[in-house]
Amino acid sequence: MLFRSENEIDKWRRRVGQNRGAVLSLSQVWALARRWYHDRMSPAYRGKSSAEAQSIFRALGLTGEFWLAPPA
Amino acid sequence: MAVTTRDSDWQIRLFVYETLIATGAAPSLAMLAERFGLSLPDARHALRRLHDAHALVLQAGSDEILMAHPLSATPTDYRVIIDDVALYANCAWDSLGIPAMLNCDAQIEARHPLGEEAMRYRIAGGELQNSEDRLVHFAHPFRQWYDDIVDT
């Protein structure tokens, strides 16, 4: 979900009863999108492993429990 | 549990993406069967394997393709205009995923979750523009993303 401010996020969370998740700037999300999707149209693409996903998160400084992979 | 896919499944996946980008609509099961010389049951099994491998998302209880991330096969709150063609993204992240995937410029319009004025931003020359200080809220942690990918 895209918002203009933290206040808007809080207002929306109260409205729908949603716990706070992770909040990134749109610039951070653009960096994430480039790393996540750049190879999606390659004929060689065979999906992304949890380890590859974690590597992308770490490279962007996205650490902590929210960004941890599910148990194998 | 790991999902076993076949190389031919991934060719089908790529065709799904190419069709969505070209037309804005996902190919039907019958179209895929004809394109790849498959029986309807074999085409259905290929789509199901791709769904189980998280390579695309089928409508619940259906053979229809709902999502091929970052693309949505149905209109959403995130409209991405590329060369005057409207594509739809599944979420704010995916609205940027489409130009990232296609390595192209894009104009994006996002409906506001609280009903305020729509938000517009664009990718030009590989740079995000008009992003101001907008924020993206991720509701679910990574470990839950595939529990309910539609809700995620």
Backbone of each chain as ProteinMPNN parsed JSONL, in Angstrom:
{"seq_chain_A": "MLFRSENEIDKWRRRVGQNRGAVLSLSQVWALARRWYHDRMSPAYRGKSSAEAQSIFRALGLTGEFWLAPPA", "coords_chain_A": {"N_chain_A": [[0.841, -1.187, 0.0], [0.481, 2.222, -0.793], [1.376, 5.369, 0.556], [1.143, 8.843, 1.655], [2.247, 9.701, 4.009], [3.401, 8.889, 7.366], [1.332, 9.335, 9.144], [-0.907, 8.868, 7.562], [-0.589, 6.146, 7.119], [-0.982, 5.134, 9.706], [-3.636, 5.937, 10.117], [-4.951, 4.434, 8.16], [-4.317, 1.848, 9.049], [-5.688, 1.753, 11.459], [-8.265, 1.914, 10.477], [-8.643, -0.466, 9.006], [-7.821, -2.391, 10.747], [-5.209, -3.387, 10.813], [-2.04, -4.68, 11.643], [1.111, -2.983, 12.182], [3.45, -3.276, 9.611], [6.262, -3.426, 7.644], [7.843, -0.414, 6.659], [8.822, 1.284, 3.842], [10.601, 3.744, 1.947], [9.47, 5.098, -1.209], [11.581, 5.269, -2.949], [13.368, 3.378, -1.908], [11.863, 1.144, -2.487], [11.878, 1.165, -5.24], [14.555, 0.531, -5.712], [14.512, -2.039, -4.663], [12.666, -3.236, -6.401], [14.052, -3.192, -8.818], [16.172, -4.974, -8.351], [14.724, -7.262, -7.777], [13.053, -7.836, -9.938], [14.454, -7.626, -12.353], [15.311, -9.713, -13.967], [13.095, -11.081, -14.805], [11.942, -11.455, -17.326], [13.71, -12.999, -18.648], [14.517, -15.819, -20.645], [15.884, -17.737, -19.267], [15.068, -17.591, -16.678], [14.164, -19.083, -13.646], [12.72, -18.824, -11.361], [12.984, -17.663, -7.943], [15.035, -18.349, -5.254], [14.645, -18.723, -1.671], [17.03, -18.075, -0.452], [18.24, -16.46, -2.379], [16.433, -14.359, -2.366], [16.796, -13.416, 0.246], [19.402, -12.528, 0.024], [19.117, -10.339, -1.672], [17.527, -8.695, -0.046], [19.319, -8.246, 2.076], [21.36, -6.863, 0.754], [20.16, -4.475, 0.352], [19.931, -3.506, 2.816], [17.825, -4.448, 4.255], [17.018, -5.915, 6.946], [16.416, -7.999, 9.845], [13.621, -9.511, 11.586], [11.305, -9.324, 10.018], [12.109, -9.608, 7.397], [13.112, -12.116, 7.159], [13.578, -15.41, 5.811], [11.141, -18.066, 5.36], [11.169, -21.019, 7.476], [13.149, -23.738, 6.291]], "CA_chain_A": [[0.0, 0.0, 0.0], [1.269, 3.451, -0.934], [0.826, 6.463, 1.359], [1.9, 10.088, 1.608], [2.851, 10.013, 5.306], [3.198, 7.918, 8.451], [-0.011, 9.561, 9.687], [-1.861, 8.164, 6.704], [-0.447, 4.704, 7.382], [-1.639, 4.841, 10.983], [-5.084, 6.083, 9.923], [-5.404, 3.258, 7.395], [-4.204, 0.654, 9.895], [-6.814, 1.773, 12.407], [-9.511, 1.697, 9.735], [-8.794, -1.851, 8.548], [-7.38, -3.316, 11.791], [-3.965, -4.011, 10.327], [-0.823, -4.407, 12.408], [2.16, -2.321, 11.412], [4.433, -4.176, 9.016], [7.497, -2.695, 7.355], [7.6, 0.783, 5.854], [9.974, 1.704, 3.041], [10.346, 4.862, 1.034], [9.256, 4.642, -2.586], [12.923, 5.118, -3.54], [13.866, 2.059, -1.505], [11.086, 0.125, -3.192], [12.388, 1.145, -6.625], [15.802, -0.256, -5.674], [14.105, -3.436, -4.461], [12.01, -3.708, -7.634], [15.065, -3.43, -9.858], [16.896, -6.211, -8.057], [13.803, -8.399, -7.702], [12.347, -8.122, -11.192], [15.231, -7.305, -13.566], [15.534, -10.904, -14.806], [11.84, -11.83, -14.887], [11.624, -11.771, -18.715], [14.767, -13.82, -19.231], [14.117, -17.218, -20.858], [16.59, -18.593, -18.308], [14.524, -17.391, -15.325], [13.55, -20.284, -13.077], [12.242, -18.516, -10.023], [13.946, -17.084, -7.004], [15.069, -19.112, -4.005], [14.616, -17.91, -0.452], [18.391, -17.565, -0.216], [18.439, -15.33, -3.305], [15.618, -13.25, -1.858], [17.481, -12.874, 1.426], [20.594, -11.811, -0.439], [18.637, -9.042, -2.169], [17.118, -7.884, 1.119], [20.516, -7.827, 2.826], [22.089, -5.871, -0.044], [19.451, -3.198, 0.469], [19.867, -3.143, 4.23], [16.546, -4.898, 4.827], [17.338, -7.0, 7.857], [15.441, -8.121, 10.92], [12.72, -10.66, 11.472], [10.309, -9.137, 8.95], [12.664, -9.975, 6.092], [13.675, -13.46, 7.234], [12.922, -16.44, 5.008], [10.462, -19.097, 6.143], [12.029, -22.164, 7.756], [13.238, -24.681, 5.155]], "C_chain_A": [[0.882, 1.245, 0.0], [0.574, 4.602, -0.187], [1.709, 7.702, 1.219], [2.618, 10.388, 2.929], [2.634, 8.866, 6.287], [1.802, 8.086, 9.061], [-1.073, 8.83, 8.867], [-1.793, 6.655, 6.95], [-1.185, 4.331, 8.665], [-3.162, 4.922, 10.85], [-5.654, 4.873, 9.188], [-5.376, 1.988, 8.251], [-5.347, 0.591, 10.893], [-8.115, 1.42, 11.692], [-9.71, 0.227, 9.407], [-8.349, -2.867, 9.592], [-6.124, -4.068, 11.419], [-2.802, -3.661, 11.251], [0.194, -3.686, 11.528], [3.131, -3.375, 10.893], [5.753, -3.462, 8.86], [7.148, -1.515, 6.461], [8.901, 1.178, 5.16], [9.596, 2.944, 2.25], [10.138, 4.311, -0.371], [10.599, 4.475, -3.302], [13.54, 3.77, -3.164], [13.142, 0.951, -2.275], [11.498, 0.054, -4.668], [13.688, 0.335, -6.678], [15.492, -1.743, -5.505], [13.502, -4.01, -5.744], [13.041, -4.023, -8.712], [15.805, -4.74, -9.616], [15.983, -7.429, -8.141], [13.303, -8.816, -9.088], [13.191, -8.0, -12.46], [15.344, -8.497, -14.511], [14.244, -11.668, -15.105], [11.474, -12.217, -16.328], [12.716, -12.602, -19.389], [14.248, -15.243, -19.462], [14.781, -18.168, -19.863], [16.017, -18.487, -16.896], [13.818, -18.651, -14.845], [13.069, -20.042, -11.652], [13.377, -18.03, -9.139], [13.883, -17.898, -5.714], [14.965, -18.164, -2.817], [15.983, -17.304, -0.173], [18.678, -16.371, -1.127], [17.647, -14.109, -2.838], [16.304, -12.595, -0.664], [18.702, -12.06, 1.038], [20.219, -10.417, -0.952], [18.256, -8.14, -0.996], [18.351, -7.35, 1.848], [21.259, -6.719, 2.089], [21.451, -4.489, 0.064], [19.292, -2.766, 1.921], [18.568, -3.546, 4.894], [16.826, -6.132, 5.673], [16.282, -7.029, 8.963], [14.432, -9.208, 10.601], [11.744, -10.543, 10.307], [10.798, -9.703, 7.618], [13.283, -11.366, 6.087], [12.866, -14.435, 6.392], [12.17, -17.403, 5.917], [11.417, -20.253, 6.411], [11.997, -23.145, 6.589], [12.432, -25.935, 5.448]], "O_chain_A": [[1.892, 1.309, 0.7], [-0.64, 4.783, -0.284], [2.843, 7.636, 0.744], [3.505, 11.24, 2.965], [1.796, 7.991, 6.068], [1.165, 7.105, 9.447], [-2.013, 8.252, 9.415], [-2.82, 5.977, 6.983], [-1.917, 3.342, 8.709], [-3.888, 4.089, 11.394], [-6.71, 4.355, 9.552], [-6.287, 1.162, 8.188], [-5.907, -0.475, 11.148], [-8.96, 0.712, 12.238], [-10.826, -0.283, 9.516], [-8.475, -4.071, 9.372], [-6.003, -5.263, 11.69], [-2.602, -2.497, 11.6], [0.147, -3.766, 10.3], [3.575, -4.251, 11.636], [6.306, -2.947, 9.832], [6.264, -1.608, 5.609], [9.934, 1.378, 5.8], [8.429, 3.164, 1.927], [10.572, 3.203, -0.687], [10.727, 3.618, -4.176], [14.156, 3.106, -3.997], [13.746, -0.05, -2.661], [11.463, -1.021, -5.267], [13.887, -0.46, -7.597], [16.128, -2.595, -6.125], [13.799, -5.144, -6.121], [12.91, -5.012, -9.432], [16.038, -5.516, -10.542], [16.423, -8.509, -8.533], [13.15, -10.004, -9.369], [12.68, -8.252, -13.552], [15.46, -8.316, -15.723], [14.298, -12.789, -15.609], [10.769, -13.205, -16.534], [12.636, -12.872, -20.587], [13.61, -15.817, -18.579], [14.294, -19.277, -19.641], [16.442, -19.224, -16.005], [12.98, -19.215, -15.549], [13.022, -20.965, -10.839], [14.543, -17.993, -9.53], [12.807, -18.108, -5.154], [15.171, -16.958, -2.946], [16.087, -16.166, 0.284], [19.285, -15.39, -0.699], [18.127, -12.977, -2.906], [16.381, -11.37, -0.575], [18.998, -11.033, 1.648], [20.922, -9.44, -0.693], [18.621, -6.965, -0.961], [18.425, -6.17, 2.194], [21.73, -5.76, 2.701], [22.116, -3.468, -0.111], [18.607, -1.787, 2.218], [18.237, -3.05, 5.972], [16.864, -7.253, 5.166], [15.38, -6.193, 9.005], [14.397, -9.748, 9.495], [11.396, -11.544, 9.682], [10.012, -10.209, 6.817], [13.916, -11.753, 5.106], [11.647, -14.315, 6.269], [12.504, -17.549, 7.093], [12.372, -20.453, 5.66], [10.951, -23.359, 5.975], [12.382, -26.844, 4.619]]}, "seq_chain_B": "MAVTTRDSDWQIRLFVYETLIATGAAPSLAMLAERFGLSLPDARHALRRLHDAHALVLQAGSDEILMAHPLSATPTDYRVIIDDVALYANCAWDSLGIPAMLNCDAQIEARHPLGEEAMRYRIAGGELQNSEDRLVHFAHPFRQWYDDIVDT", "coords_chain_B": {"N_chain_B": [[7.726, -27.961, 0.51], [9.511, -28.841, -2.365], [8.7, -27.872, -5.679], [8.312, -29.647, -8.646], [9.114, -28.602, -11.752], [8.934, -28.341, -15.347], [11.084, -27.706, -18.178], [9.514, -26.913, -20.319], [7.33, -25.853, -19.033], [8.277, -23.415, -18.177], [8.639, -22.122, -20.54], [6.019, -21.735, -21.244], [5.288, -20.036, -19.167], [6.818, -17.747, -19.861], [5.567, -17.035, -22.237], [3.067, -16.361, -21.27], [3.688, -14.011, -19.859], [4.619, -12.416, -22.001], [2.304, -12.198, -23.516], [0.552, -10.923, -21.748], [1.859, -8.452, -21.487], [1.755, -7.497, -24.086], [-0.966, -7.372, -24.668], [-2.408, -6.827, -22.404], [-4.017, -8.671, -21.319], [-4.337, -11.965, -19.959], [-3.389, -15.089, -21.45], [-5.789, -17.623, -22.351], [-6.535, -20.929, -21.073], [-7.14, -22.601, -23.235], [-5.932, -21.209, -25.322], [-3.242, -21.405, -24.611], [-2.911, -24.166, -24.732], [-3.269, -24.641, -27.457], [-1.185, -23.064, -28.543], [1.104, -24.355, -27.598], [0.796, -26.946, -28.383], [-0.539, -28.778, -26.715], [-2.674, -31.004, -24.834], [-5.783, -30.042, -23.277], [-5.91, -30.952, -20.534], [-3.129, -31.386, -20.086], [-2.09, -28.825, -20.451], [-3.378, -27.566, -18.361], [-2.201, -28.892, -16.175], [0.406, -27.966, -16.447], [0.098, -25.234, -15.935], [-0.762, -25.411, -13.299], [1.521, -26.492, -12.078], [3.257, -24.332, -12.406], [1.925, -22.445, -10.886], [2.129, -23.634, -8.352], [4.835, -23.445, -8.032], [5.115, -20.824, -7.561], [5.418, -19.215, -9.779], [3.494, -18.07, -11.27], [0.123, -16.925, -10.63], [-2.91, -18.509, -10.154], [-6.463, -17.962, -10.517], [-8.475, -18.71, -7.702], [-9.613, -22.0, -7.607], [-9.786, -22.223, -10.37], [-8.784, -22.188, -13.864], [-7.883, -19.833, -14.753], [-5.527, -17.219, -15.224], [-4.416, -15.094, -12.746], [-2.396, -13.458, -11.707], [0.839, -12.532, -12.808], [3.499, -11.959, -11.541], [5.336, -8.944, -11.871], [2.846, -8.28, -12.874], [-0.694, -7.818, -13.124], [-3.548, -9.607, -14.134], [-5.984, -8.53, -14.061], [-7.769, -5.393, -13.638], [-6.364, -3.126, -11.245], [-5.547, -1.141, -8.303], [-3.275, 0.055, -9.139], [-2.035, 1.516, -11.808], [-0.115, 1.275, -14.664], [1.435, 3.027, -17.108], [2.818, 2.48, -20.184], [4.322, 3.501, -23.027], [1.8, 4.482, -23.915], [0.188, 2.335, -23.395], [-1.851, 0.675, -21.07], [-0.998, -1.11, -18.232], [-1.516, -3.307, -15.433], [-0.55, -3.407, -12.036], [0.156, -5.489, -9.16], [0.542, -4.35, -6.684], [2.039, -1.609, -4.799], [4.82, -1.984, -4.852], [5.019, -3.722, -7.079], [4.167, -1.964, -9.02], [6.388, -0.538, -9.595], [7.909, -2.631, -10.275], [7.165, -3.408, -12.834], [8.236, -1.468, -14.807], [10.881, -1.978, -14.016], [11.242, -4.639, -14.723], [10.865, -4.5, -17.481], [12.694, -2.683, -18.207], [12.233, 0.062, -18.875], [10.747, 3.325, -19.467], [8.044, 4.64, -17.499], [4.757, 5.731, -16.587], [3.01, 6.103, -13.64], [0.016, 5.568, -11.872], [-1.504, 5.609, -8.794], [-4.189, 4.524, -6.889], [-5.45, 6.074, -3.968], [-5.233, 4.625, -0.724], [-6.919, 5.627, 1.245], [-8.797, 6.999, -0.078], [-8.061, 9.5, -0.897], [-6.612, 12.04, -3.062], [-5.377, 10.641, -6.112], [-2.109, 9.16, -6.47], [0.727, 10.035, -8.312], [3.569, 8.997, -10.103], [6.754, 8.473, -11.709], [8.935, 6.558, -13.849], [11.867, 7.389, -15.403], [14.419, 7.123, -17.664], [15.628, 5.226, -16.04], [15.433, 6.295, -13.54], [13.642, 7.088, -10.578], [11.005, 9.35, -10.406], [9.187, 12.203, -9.141], [8.562, 11.034, -6.722], [8.513, 12.143, -4.265], [8.019, 12.151, -0.772], [6.897, 9.656, -0.444], [5.508, 6.661, 1.007], [5.756, 3.132, 1.4], [3.822, 0.592, 2.688], [4.418, -2.571, 3.877], [2.508, -5.236, 4.571], [2.758, -7.887, 5.431], [5.202, -10.166, 6.772], [8.133, -11.487, 5.079], [8.232, -14.304, 5.295], [5.605, -15.022, 5.202], [4.602, -14.407, 2.734], [3.768, -16.089, 0.679], [1.723, -17.472, 1.754], [-0.779, -16.398, 1.421], [-0.948, -15.115, -1.343], [-2.476, -13.372, -2.809], [-3.674, -11.67, -0.948], [-1.34, -10.634, 0.136]], "CA_chain_B": [[8.05, -29.027, -0.442], [9.941, -28.305, -3.649], [7.799, -28.174, -6.785], [9.055, -30.044, -9.841], [8.609, -28.023, -12.997], [9.629, -28.78, -16.565], [11.522, -26.57, -18.994], [8.39, -26.464, -21.146], [6.471, -25.01, -18.184], [8.842, -22.062, -18.111], [8.339, -21.491, -21.839], [4.626, -21.282, -21.126], [5.321, -18.856, -18.292], [7.316, -16.587, -20.597], [4.508, -16.661, -23.182], [2.03, -15.669, -20.475], [4.176, -12.653, -19.626], [4.659, -11.681, -23.279], [0.927, -11.917, -23.916], [0.034, -9.89, -20.833], [2.479, -7.162, -21.807], [1.323, -7.058, -25.414], [-2.411, -7.199, -24.805], [-3.025, -6.484, -21.122], [-4.851, -9.796, -20.878], [-3.628, -13.24, -19.886], [-3.931, -16.097, -22.374], [-6.667, -18.643, -21.763], [-6.01, -22.298, -21.104], [-7.271, -23.108, -24.609], [-4.913, -20.538, -26.13], [-1.947, -21.995, -24.259], [-2.882, -25.536, -25.249], [-3.063, -24.577, -28.914], [0.127, -22.482, -28.819], [2.182, -25.283, -27.256], [0.473, -28.292, -28.859], [-0.856, -29.604, -25.55], [-4.09, -31.241, -24.524], [-6.231, -29.147, -22.203], [-5.424, -31.408, -19.214], [-1.684, -31.172, -19.941], [-1.885, -27.385, -20.254], [-3.843, -27.283, -16.993], [-1.174, -29.374, -15.246], [1.569, -27.06, -16.538], [-0.253, -24.016, -15.183], [-0.806, -25.744, -11.865], [2.915, -26.6, -11.593], [3.798, -22.968, -12.314], [1.281, -21.83, -9.716], [2.712, -24.22, -7.134], [6.216, -22.972, -7.95], [5.022, -19.364, -7.372], [5.846, -18.543, -11.006], [2.31, -17.263, -11.585], [-0.956, -17.176, -9.669], [-4.211, -18.788, -10.773], [-7.665, -17.668, -9.731], [-8.838, -19.842, -6.85], [-10.564, -22.944, -8.182], [-9.972, -21.894, -11.784], [-7.59, -22.248, -14.706], [-7.567, -18.486, -15.23], [-4.346, -16.602, -14.627], [-4.76, -13.87, -12.021], [-1.194, -12.638, -11.57], [2.165, -12.977, -13.237], [4.176, -10.829, -10.889], [4.567, -7.913, -11.178], [1.646, -7.938, -13.644], [-2.001, -8.351, -12.772], [-4.381, -9.843, -15.313], [-7.227, -7.779, -13.881], [-7.489, -4.027, -13.183], [-6.055, -2.945, -9.826], [-5.368, 0.257, -7.897], [-1.965, 0.526, -9.612], [-2.059, 1.515, -13.271], [1.225, 1.587, -15.172], [1.322, 3.364, -18.527], [4.073, 2.343, -20.924], [4.052, 3.738, -24.458], [0.364, 4.661, -24.081], [-0.536, 1.1, -23.078], [-2.064, 0.54, -19.627], [-0.847, -2.407, -17.58], [-1.888, -3.21, -14.022], [0.358, -4.043, -11.088], [-0.547, -6.07, -8.009], [0.769, -3.569, -5.464], [2.934, -0.477, -5.036], [6.119, -2.555, -5.256], [4.913, -4.219, -8.447], [4.015, -0.841, -9.961], [7.764, -0.234, -10.005], [8.459, -3.869, -10.828], [6.911, -3.507, -14.283], [9.339, -0.822, -15.54], [12.154, -2.65, -13.708], [11.279, -5.864, -15.52], [10.927, -4.19, -18.909], [13.779, -1.711, -18.392], [11.646, 1.11, -19.708], [10.087, 4.422, -18.768], [6.635, 4.356, -17.193], [3.987, 6.665, -15.759], [2.232, 5.259, -12.733], [-1.038, 6.228, -11.085], [-1.937, 4.709, -7.724], [-5.359, 4.963, -6.12], [-5.073, 6.266, -2.569], [-5.972, 3.669, 0.121], [-7.905, 6.321, 2.067], [-9.709, 7.724, -0.951], [-7.557, 10.844, -1.2], [-6.221, 12.211, -4.466], [-4.477, 9.598, -6.626], [-0.681, 9.505, -6.448], [1.35, 9.805, -9.616], [5.028, 9.029, -10.122], [7.189, 7.916, -12.988], [10.305, 6.119, -14.07], [12.402, 7.968, -16.643], [15.863, 6.893, -17.752], [16.088, 4.404, -14.913], [15.323, 7.042, -12.279], [12.309, 7.347, -10.024], [10.724, 10.789, -10.344], [7.911, 12.585, -8.504], [8.234, 10.112, -5.638], [8.378, 12.953, -3.06], [8.402, 11.334, 0.385], [5.861, 8.638, -0.303], [5.902, 5.497, 1.797], [5.083, 1.871, 1.085], [3.636, -0.277, 3.849], [4.358, -4.011, 3.616], [1.693, -5.717, 5.697], [3.113, -9.232, 5.902], [6.632, -10.491, 6.681], [8.52, -12.309, 3.929], [7.935, -15.726, 5.492], [4.165, -15.261, 4.982], [4.158, -13.835, 1.464], [3.12, -17.053, -0.209], [0.586, -18.12, 2.418], [-1.945, -15.856, 0.715], [-0.257, -14.147, -2.193], [-3.434, -12.358, -3.268], [-3.774, -10.698, 0.135], [-0.031, -10.006, 0.291]], "C_chain_B": [[8.411, -28.41, -1.793], [8.98, -28.757, -4.755], [8.643, -28.522, -8.002], [8.378, -29.444, -11.063], [9.438, -28.574, -14.158], [10.06, -27.552, -17.344], [10.365, -26.018, -19.816], [7.421, -25.593, -20.328], [6.969, -23.565, -18.215], [8.695, -21.343, -19.453], [6.902, -20.972, -21.844], [4.564, -20.02, -20.268], [5.749, -17.616, -19.062], [6.263, -16.103, -21.6], [3.374, -15.925, -22.464], [2.447, -14.218, -20.245], [4.123, -11.835, -20.921], [3.248, -11.299, -23.723], [0.312, -10.829, -23.041], [0.582, -8.51, -21.185], [1.936, -6.622, -23.137], [-0.149, -6.68, -25.451], [-3.087, -6.713, -23.529], [-3.886, -7.597, -20.571], [-4.021, -11.07, -20.87], [-4.21, -14.219, -20.903], [-4.798, -17.107, -21.636], [-5.972, -19.999, -21.809], [-6.046, -22.845, -22.528], [-6.206, -22.496, -25.514], [-3.531, -21.14, -25.864], [-1.83, -23.405, -24.832], [-2.592, -25.53, -26.745], [-1.652, -24.1, -29.243], [1.25, -23.499, -28.618], [1.871, -26.733, -27.647], [0.159, -29.259, -27.731], [-2.344, -29.912, -25.498], [-4.493, -30.258, -23.431], [-5.78, -29.633, -20.818], [-3.926, -31.176, -19.026], [-1.369, -29.681, -19.731], [-2.292, -26.985, -18.84], [-2.795, -27.718, -15.968], [0.055, -28.455, -15.263], [1.286, -25.782, -15.754], [-0.26, -24.282, -13.685], [0.612, -25.88, -11.295], [3.523, -25.21, -11.443], [3.2, -22.223, -11.124], [1.946, -22.339, -8.431], [4.161, -23.779, -6.936], [6.287, -21.455, -7.746], [5.503, -18.597, -8.603], [4.701, -17.742, -11.624], [1.221, -17.659, -10.598], [-2.255, -17.379, -10.432], [-5.337, -18.316, -9.865], [-8.015, -18.901, -8.911], [-9.887, -20.707, -7.542], [-10.775, -22.789, -9.667], [-8.667, -22.115, -12.536], [-7.162, -20.862, -15.167], [-6.374, -17.912, -14.476], [-4.756, -15.271, -14.007], [-3.571, -12.907, -11.978], [-0.008, -13.33, -12.222], [3.079, -11.844, -12.762], [5.302, -10.259, -11.742], [3.227, -7.564, -11.84], [0.395, -8.55, -13.03], [-2.809, -8.523, -14.055], [-5.727, -9.14, -15.204], [-6.89, -6.37, -13.384], [-7.303, -3.963, -11.664], [-5.962, -1.456, -9.519], [-4.069, 0.853, -8.444], [-1.896, 0.377, -11.134], [-0.716, 2.031, -13.782], [1.114, 1.815, -16.682], [2.712, 3.3, -19.152], [3.748, 2.489, -22.403], [2.549, 3.767, -24.732], [-0.457, 3.386, -23.864], [-0.648, 0.983, -21.566], [-1.892, -0.911, -19.197], [-1.223, -2.216, -16.11], [-0.918, -4.013, -13.165], [-0.419, -4.508, -9.869], [-0.456, -5.215, -6.75], [1.721, -2.423, -5.806], [4.308, -0.956, -5.507], [6.061, -3.0, -6.717], [4.721, -3.092, -9.461], [5.387, -0.371, -10.443], [8.431, -1.467, -10.6], [8.26, -3.973, -12.331], [7.978, -2.753, -15.076], [10.699, -1.434, -15.225], [12.31, -3.895, -14.575], [11.51, -5.577, -16.996], [12.033, -3.191, -19.242], [13.33, -0.559, -19.289], [11.098, 2.227, -18.821], [8.619, 4.038, -18.515], [6.037, 5.511, -16.396], [3.04, 5.821, -14.919], [1.213, 6.11, -11.974], [-1.561, 5.221, -10.075], [-3.143, 5.302, -7.008], [-4.959, 5.049, -4.648], [-5.893, 5.332, -1.671], [-7.048, 4.32, 0.983], [-8.852, 7.172, 1.227], [-9.289, 9.155, -1.242], [-7.172, 10.904, -2.687], [-5.219, 11.131, -4.891], [-3.031, 10.099, -6.606], [-0.054, 9.112, -7.783], [2.863, 9.926, -9.485], [5.472, 8.362, -11.408], [8.631, 7.43, -12.914], [10.734, 6.701, -15.405], [13.916, 7.783, -16.621], [16.411, 6.122, -16.569], [15.992, 5.085, -13.566], [13.865, 7.197, -11.87], [12.111, 8.845, -9.879], [9.342, 11.018, -9.728], [7.563, 11.688, -7.323], [7.99, 10.869, -4.338], [8.767, 12.106, -1.85], [7.369, 10.242, 0.635], [6.413, 7.368, 0.343], [5.095, 4.274, 1.371], [5.03, 1.026, 2.349], [3.511, -1.728, 3.387], [3.653, -4.651, 4.812], [2.229, -7.017, 6.285], [4.619, -9.476, 5.779], [6.903, -11.488, 5.549], [8.093, -13.767, 4.096], [6.454, -16.046, 5.242], [3.697, -14.874, 3.577], [3.382, -14.821, 0.605], [2.005, -17.831, 0.486], [-0.715, -17.684, 1.756], [-1.434, -14.73, -0.169], [-1.208, -13.066, -2.694], [-3.567, -11.269, -2.224], [-2.464, -9.949, 0.319], [0.141, -8.893, -0.726]], "O_chain_B": [[7.688, -27.552, -2.299], [8.511, -29.896, -4.752], [9.572, -27.795, -8.354], [7.222, -29.741, -11.364], [10.49, -29.184, -13.966], [9.474, -26.48, -17.196], [10.244, -24.806, -19.993], [6.771, -24.702, -20.875], [6.18, -22.622, -18.27], [8.633, -20.115, -19.505], [6.616, -19.903, -22.384], [3.872, -19.06, -20.606], [5.13, -16.559, -18.942], [6.091, -14.898, -21.788], [2.798, -14.979, -23.001], [1.642, -13.304, -20.421], [3.642, -10.702, -20.929], [3.029, -10.204, -24.242], [-0.365, -9.927, -23.536], [-0.152, -7.522, -21.18], [1.693, -5.424, -23.275], [-0.54, -5.771, -26.182], [-4.221, -6.236, -23.573], [-4.427, -7.48, -19.472], [-3.108, -11.231, -21.681], [-5.408, -14.176, -21.184], [-4.575, -17.407, -20.463], [-4.963, -20.183, -22.49], [-5.091, -23.479, -22.975], [-5.645, -23.179, -26.37], [-2.751, -21.356, -26.792], [-0.782, -23.789, -25.351], [-1.777, -26.312, -27.236], [-0.994, -24.661, -30.118], [2.227, -23.511, -29.367], [2.61, -27.645, -27.275], [0.547, -30.426, -27.783], [-3.166, -29.177, -26.047], [-3.637, -29.707, -22.739], [-5.318, -28.83, -20.008], [-3.491, -30.811, -17.934], [-0.497, -29.326, -18.938], [-1.631, -26.166, -18.202], [-2.531, -26.999, -15.005], [0.663, -28.2, -14.224], [2.135, -25.307, -15.0], [0.196, -23.45, -12.9], [0.881, -25.444, -10.175], [4.222, -24.937, -10.467], [3.89, -21.464, -10.443], [2.278, -21.557, -7.54], [4.657, -23.744, -5.809], [7.37, -20.87, -7.755], [5.947, -17.455, -8.486], [4.938, -16.833, -12.42], [1.378, -18.606, -9.828], [-2.654, -16.545, -11.245], [-5.206, -18.271, -8.642], [-7.861, -20.025, -9.39], [-10.914, -20.21, -8.003], [-11.822, -23.175, -10.187], [-7.595, -22.217, -11.941], [-6.179, -20.73, -15.896], [-6.231, -18.091, -13.267], [-5.368, -14.429, -14.665], [-3.721, -11.703, -12.185], [0.12, -14.553, -12.185], [3.377, -10.907, -13.502], [6.124, -11.005, -12.273], [2.548, -6.637, -11.397], [0.426, -9.656, -12.489], [-2.754, -7.681, -14.952], [-6.518, -9.153, -16.147], [-5.839, -6.169, -12.775], [-7.989, -4.649, -10.907], [-6.262, -0.616, -10.367], [-3.797, 2.035, -8.232], [-1.726, -0.719, -11.668], [-0.25, 3.095, -13.374], [0.747, 0.912, -17.434], [3.647, 3.969, -18.712], [2.991, 1.696, -22.963], [2.081, 3.141, -25.683], [-1.661, 3.368, -24.123], [0.338, 1.168, -20.853], [-2.545, -1.814, -19.72], [-1.243, -1.092, -15.609], [-0.522, -5.127, -13.508], [-1.502, -4.002, -9.573], [-1.285, -5.343, -5.849], [2.153, -2.281, -6.95], [4.883, -0.4, -6.443], [6.957, -2.685, -7.5], [5.073, -3.245, -10.631], [5.526, 0.129, -11.559], [9.406, -1.355, -11.343], [9.089, -4.558, -13.029], [8.588, -3.353, -15.96], [11.589, -1.414, -16.076], [13.392, -4.165, -15.097], [12.242, -6.294, -17.678], [12.279, -2.89, -20.41], [13.951, -0.253, -20.307], [11.001, 2.091, -17.602], [8.043, 3.22, -19.231], [6.732, 6.179, -15.63], [2.355, 4.936, -15.432], [1.511, 7.21, -11.507], [-2.002, 4.129, -10.434], [-3.111, 6.454, -6.574], [-4.22, 4.201, -4.146], [-7.111, 5.244, -1.827], [-7.988, 3.65, 1.409], [-9.619, 7.972, 1.765], [-10.075, 9.937, -1.777], [-7.379, 9.957, -3.446], [-4.329, 10.759, -4.126], [-2.77, 11.298, -6.71], [-0.274, 8.018, -8.304], [3.371, 10.842, -8.838], [4.666, 7.757, -12.115], [9.415, 7.83, -12.053], [10.052, 6.53, -16.416], [14.601, 8.221, -15.696], [17.545, 6.35, -16.147], [16.418, 4.527, -12.555], [12.982, 7.408, -12.701], [12.949, 9.533, -9.296], [8.46, 10.161, -9.784], [6.393, 11.585, -6.954], [7.357, 10.35, -3.418], [9.773, 11.398, -1.911], [7.018, 9.947, 1.777], [7.598, 7.05, 0.242], [3.917, 4.371, 1.03], [6.049, 0.776, 2.993], [2.62, -2.071, 2.61], [4.157, -4.605, 5.934], [2.164, -7.227, 7.497], [5.243, -9.05, 4.808], [6.015, -12.227, 5.125], [7.642, -14.393, 3.137], [6.092, -17.213, 5.088], [2.513, -15.004, 3.267], [2.455, -14.441, -0.11], [1.41, -18.735, -0.102], [-1.628, -18.484, 1.555], [-1.478, -13.556, 0.199], [-0.773, -11.949, -2.976], [-3.575, -10.083, -2.555], [-2.471, -8.756, 0.624], [1.184, -8.24, -0.756]]}, "name": "protein", "num_of_chains": 2, "seq": "MLFRSENEIDKWRRRVGQNRGAVLSLSQVWALARRWYHDRMSPAYRGKSSAEAQSIFRALGLTGEFWLAPPAMAVTTRDSDWQIRLFVYETLIATGAAPSLAMLAERFGLSLPDARHALRRLHDAHALVLQAGSDEILMAHPLSATPTDYRVIIDDVALYANCAWDSLGIPAMLNCDAQIEARHPLGEEAMRYRIAGGELQNSEDRLVHFAHPFRQWYDDIVDT"}
